[in-house]
Amino acid sequence: MKNILISGGAGFIGSNFIPYFLEKHQNYKLINLDLLTYAANLENLKEVKNHSRYKFIKGDICNREFVEFIFNEYNIEGVIHFAAESHVDNSITNPDIFMRTNVNGTFTLLDVAYKHWMQKPFTYKESFIGTDVLTSANGEVKVSLPRFHHISTDEVYGTLGETGLFKETTPYAPNSPYSASKAASDMIVRSYHETYGVNTVVTNCSNNYGAKQHDEKLIPTIIRNALKGDSIPIYGDGKNIRDWLYVLDHCRGVDLVYHKGKSGETYNIGGKNERTNLQIVDKICTILDEKMPRSSQHLKYKELITFVEDRVGHDRRYGIDASKIEKELSWRADEDFESGIVKTVEWYLNKYSGGFK
Ligand SMILES: NC(=O)c1ccc[n+]([C@@H]2O[C@H](COP(=O)([O-])OP(=O)(O)OC[C@H]3O[C@@H](n4cnc5c(N)ncnc54)[C@H](O)[C@@H]3O)[C@@H](O)[C@H]2O)c1
């Protein structure tokens, strides 16, 4: 049984990942370290709350002493690092917390992992840089180093014009404080592989959608506002494009990269589902018109759409080339947007059936 530290497991993606991973792999105990910021919701983990191979710990990835304590106490043998401040709009009004959590927090977690895994009881030898093999202090024992998997975003690549896709080799050009903080953390992870030989992998994924997402994000906002009869706000002309990835497809991708990805490599994960924000709203409104018609049959949900002032520095288009993870690790998105969005709307209809909090 190996203990894996999942950071930020009470957030949107983490709370989808933990039940999936517990079920899929019987040989891991998952230690979920989460600060429970406004973005967290432990309700989303109630299905695993009493699972024998799951433990929740409230704590801050920036708190070095506490992170060291957890590594020692639970002999952590792998990290999957989701914890972050993740909402671009918040990063524009309050960038400080993004630098603290995403940059310093990633550094702290990584540095503690490096020191825990590679400085005791094994001595670091320059010759193993780029591999995941160590030589022990008292012999030539080869061991596979524990892995540090950093979850990142396609936003680090900046914005695309009408054509082209982000590849793993696309130069970084982050435009928001959020994407800049994620880009910085990606670089720190890279440096710990190149300098110290830490067994790292990084995944850069596109916009996730699915169950358990915080109300502040686009898709839950559309559904909630529509159901409440409030206006549905769309930034600018609504033509910004994102490449949507069903969250459980993302979880499968993380699982594959964690287990089979090459040390020191990065992998893009995307669903090949480019849609404008307007297309997203249109689709959701159409599904709601069918599943939960408005009180008067003449009223359509689309009538609630309201265009609001654009986000500052709003990237125009993201699109992912996922051919590396597809070819090397045989990953494919199971869900296309048409099927994934129906499941998603159904989940939120169920969530809001008890009222709006
Ligand atoms: N959601 C997306 O569409 C998307 C796309 C690409 C990449 N990502 C990345 O995936 C990861 C997870 O995203 P998400 O949407 O689940 O985010 P989220 O905001 O829903 O959840 C983040 C979680 O991290 C926790 N957290 C925040 N600061 C912490 C700290 N200092 N110490 C410990 N825990 C802390 C929060 O309490 C929360 O539970 C992030 O790294 C994000 O950058 C997300």
Ligand as a Chemical Component Dictionary entry (heavy atoms), coordinates in Angstrom:
data_LIG
# 
_chem_comp.id                   LIG 
_chem_comp.type                 NON-POLYMER 
_chem_comp.pdbx_formal_charge   0 
_chem_comp.three_letter_code    LIG 
# 
loop_
_chem_comp_atom.comp_id 
_chem_comp_atom.atom_id 
_chem_comp_atom.alt_atom_id 
_chem_comp_atom.type_symbol 
_chem_comp_atom.charge 
_chem_comp_atom.model_Cartn_x 
_chem_comp_atom.model_Cartn_y 
_chem_comp_atom.model_Cartn_z 
_chem_comp_atom.pdbx_ordinal 
LIG N1  N1  N 0  -10.994 23.745 -13.705 1  
LIG C1  C1  C 0  -10.378 23.834 -14.864 2  
LIG O1  O1  O 0  -11.038 23.979 -15.905 3  
LIG C2  C2  C 0  -8.890  23.719 -14.955 4  
LIG C3  C3  C 0  -8.294  23.747 -16.213 5  
LIG C4  C4  C 0  -6.908  23.622 -16.291 6  
LIG C5  C5  C 0  -6.151  23.449 -15.158 7  
LIG N2  N2  N 1  -6.757  23.460 -13.927 8  
LIG C6  C6  C 0  -5.914  23.263 -12.742 9  
LIG O2  O2  O 0  -6.395  22.122 -12.072 10 
LIG C7  C7  C 0  -6.214  22.267 -10.654 11 
LIG C8  C8  C 0  -7.533  22.040 -9.949  12 
LIG O3  O3  O 0  -8.487  22.958 -10.470 13 
LIG P1  P1  P 0  -9.968  23.060 -9.873  14 
LIG O4  O4  O 0  -10.826 23.611 -10.937 15 
LIG O5  O5  O -1 -10.309 21.786 -9.206  16 
LIG O6  O6  O 0  -9.740  24.182 -8.776  17 
LIG P2  P2  P 0  -10.693 24.586 -7.553  18 
LIG O7  O7  O 0  -10.521 26.051 -7.380  19 
LIG O8  O8  O 0  -12.060 24.040 -7.748  20 
LIG O9  O9  O 0  -10.066 23.805 -6.302  21 
LIG C9  C9  C 0  -8.833  24.164 -5.760  22 
LIG C10 C10 C 0  -8.704  23.473 -4.419  23 
LIG O10 O10 O 0  -7.422  23.830 -3.865  24 
LIG C11 C11 C 0  -7.601  24.135 -2.492  25 
LIG N3  N3  N 0  -6.545  25.069 -2.073  26 
LIG C12 C12 C 0  -6.412  26.365 -2.447  27 
LIG N4  N4  N 0  -5.355  26.914 -1.823  28 
LIG C13 C13 C 0  -4.803  25.944 -1.058  29 
LIG C14 C14 C 0  -3.681  25.898 -0.193  30 
LIG N5  N5  N 0  -2.907  26.976 0.012   31 
LIG N6  N6  N 0  -3.385  24.725 0.426   32 
LIG C15 C15 C 0  -4.169  23.624 0.226   33 
LIG N7  N7  N 0  -5.250  23.617 -0.575  34 
LIG C16 C16 C 0  -5.562  24.765 -1.211  35 
LIG C17 C17 C 0  -8.984  24.740 -2.399  36 
LIG O11 O11 O 0  -9.496  24.689 -1.074  37 
LIG C18 C18 C 0  -9.762  23.902 -3.390  38 
LIG O12 O12 O 0  -10.319 22.770 -2.775  39 
LIG C19 C19 C 0  -5.652  23.670 -10.452 40 
LIG O13 O13 O 0  -4.263  23.560 -10.288 41 
LIG C20 C20 C 0  -5.990  24.395 -11.741 42 
LIG O14 O14 O 0  -5.039  25.401 -12.015 43 
LIG C21 C21 C 0  -8.107  23.588 -13.803 44 
# 
loop_
_chem_comp_bond.comp_id 
_chem_comp_bond.atom_id_1 
_chem_comp_bond.atom_id_2 
_chem_comp_bond.value_order 
_chem_comp_bond.pdbx_ordinal 
LIG N1  C1  SING 1  
LIG C1  O1  DOUB 2  
LIG C1  C2  SING 3  
LIG C2  C3  SING 4  
LIG C2  C21 DOUB 5  
LIG C3  C4  DOUB 6  
LIG C4  C5  SING 7  
LIG C5  N2  DOUB 8  
LIG N2  C6  SING 9  
LIG N2  C21 SING 10 
LIG C6  O2  SING 11 
LIG C6  C20 SING 12 
LIG O2  C7  SING 13 
LIG C7  C8  SING 14 
LIG C7  C19 SING 15 
LIG C8  O3  SING 16 
LIG O3  P1  SING 17 
LIG P1  O4  DOUB 18 
LIG P1  O5  SING 19 
LIG P1  O6  SING 20 
LIG O6  P2  SING 21 
LIG P2  O7  DOUB 22 
LIG P2  O8  SING 23 
LIG P2  O9  SING 24 
LIG O9  C9  SING 25 
LIG C9  C10 SING 26 
LIG C10 O10 SING 27 
LIG C10 C18 SING 28 
LIG O10 C11 SING 29 
LIG C11 N3  SING 30 
LIG C11 C17 SING 31 
LIG N3  C12 SING 32 
LIG N3  C16 SING 33 
LIG C12 N4  DOUB 34 
LIG N4  C13 SING 35 
LIG C13 C14 SING 36 
LIG C13 C16 DOUB 37 
LIG C14 N5  SING 38 
LIG C14 N6  DOUB 39 
LIG N6  C15 SING 40 
LIG C15 N7  DOUB 41 
LIG N7  C16 SING 42 
LIG C17 O11 SING 43 
LIG C17 C18 SING 44 
LIG C18 O12 SING 45 
LIG C19 O13 SING 46 
LIG C19 C20 SING 47 
LIG C20 O14 SING 48 
# 
